[in-house]
């Protein structure tokens, strides 16, 4: 498994547009990759805690767990993500930060 997280700083006045765009463009990419067995879990989180706040921004944590590195590559090359990535940059008022690598320890909720 591979985990990728991204921190985005979206202009506080553009939060609604950003979240609507995320649902319109990125969520279908996630659903496609999940259906193909490449994506295990993904979330978009509005951050209430940050050691690196950006003035005038609402910060978001994008967290994705891929089944392997193939999923990450498929995501970044996905036409839906490429379109969203260009749009999402217009909402940001701070530099995005990205981190990722092999998942070492995982605790998942048991299937119900």
C-alpha positions in Angstrom: 0.0 0.0 0.0 1.0 3.6 -0.6 -0.3 6.6 1.3 -0.3 10.1 -0.2 -1.4 13.2 1.7 -1.6 16.8 0.3 -2.2 20.0 2.2 -4.0 22.7 0.3 -4.6 26.3 1.4 -7.7 27.6 -0.2 -8.8 31.2 -0.1 -11.4 31.5 2.7 -13.7 33.3 0.2 -13.6 30.3 -2.2 -14.3 27.4 0.0 -17.7 26.6 -1.4 -16.4 26.7 -5.0 -13.4 24.5 -4.1 -15.5 21.9 -2.3 -18.1 21.8 -5.2 -15.3 21.5 -7.7 -13.7 18.7 -5.7 -16.9 16.8 -5.7 -17.4 17.4 -9.4 -13.9 16.5 -10.6 -11.9 14.6 -8.1 -14.5 12.4 -6.5 -15.3 10.7 -9.8 -11.6 10.0 -10.2 -11.5 8.4 -6.8 -14.6 6.3 -7.6 -13.1 5.1 -10.9 -9.8 4.1 -9.2 -11.6 2.4 -6.3 -13.8 0.4 -8.8 -10.6 -0.7 -10.5 -9.1 -1.9 -7.2 -6.3 0.8 -7.2 -7.7 3.0 -4.4 -8.4 1.7 -1.0 -9.5 4.8 1.0 -9.6 8.5 0.4 -10.8 11.6 2.3 -11.0 15.4 1.9 -10.8 17.0 5.3 -11.2 20.6 6.4 -8.4 21.2 8.9 -9.1 22.7 12.3 -5.5 22.1 13.5 -2.4 23.2 11.6 1.1 24.0 12.7 1.5 26.0 9.4 -1.6 28.0 9.0 -1.9 30.4 6.0 -3.5 33.7 6.6 -6.8 34.1 4.8 -7.0 30.4 3.9 -9.0 27.4 4.9 -6.6 24.4 4.9 -7.6 21.0 3.6 -5.9 17.6 4.0 -6.4 15.2 1.1 -5.5 11.7 2.2 -5.5 8.7 -0.2 -4.4 5.2 0.4 -3.6 3.3 -2.8 -3.4 -0.5 -3.2 0.2 0.1 -4.5 2.3 2.6 -6.4 0.4 1.8 -9.6 -2.7 3.5 -8.2 -0.8 6.7 -7.5 0.5 6.8 -11.0 -2.9 6.0 -12.4 -4.4 8.9 -10.4 -1.8 11.5 -11.5 -2.3 10.5 -15.1 -6.1 10.4 -15.0 -7.7 13.0 -17.3 -10.2 13.9 -14.6 -7.4 14.7 -12.1 -5.4 16.6 -14.7 -8.4 18.8 -15.3 -9.1 19.3 -11.6 -5.5 20.0 -10.7 -5.4 23.0 -13.1 -8.7 24.3 -11.7 -7.7 23.7 -8.0 -4.6 25.7 -8.3 -6.7 28.8 -8.9 -8.3 28.5 -5.4 -5.0 28.3 -3.5 -3.5 31.2 -1.7 -0.5 29.2 -0.3 1.9 26.7 -1.5 0.6 23.1 -1.6 2.5 20.5 0.3 2.5 16.8 -0.7 3.9 13.8 1.1 3.7 10.1 0.4 5.3 6.7 0.6 4.9 3.1 1.5 2.3 2.4 4.3 4.1 0.7 7.1 1.3 0.2 9.8 -2.4 0.3 9.2 -5.4 -0.2 11.4 -8.7 -0.4 9.5 -12.2 -0.7 10.7 -13.4 -4.3 10.5 -16.0 -5.1 7.8 -19.5 -5.1 9.1 
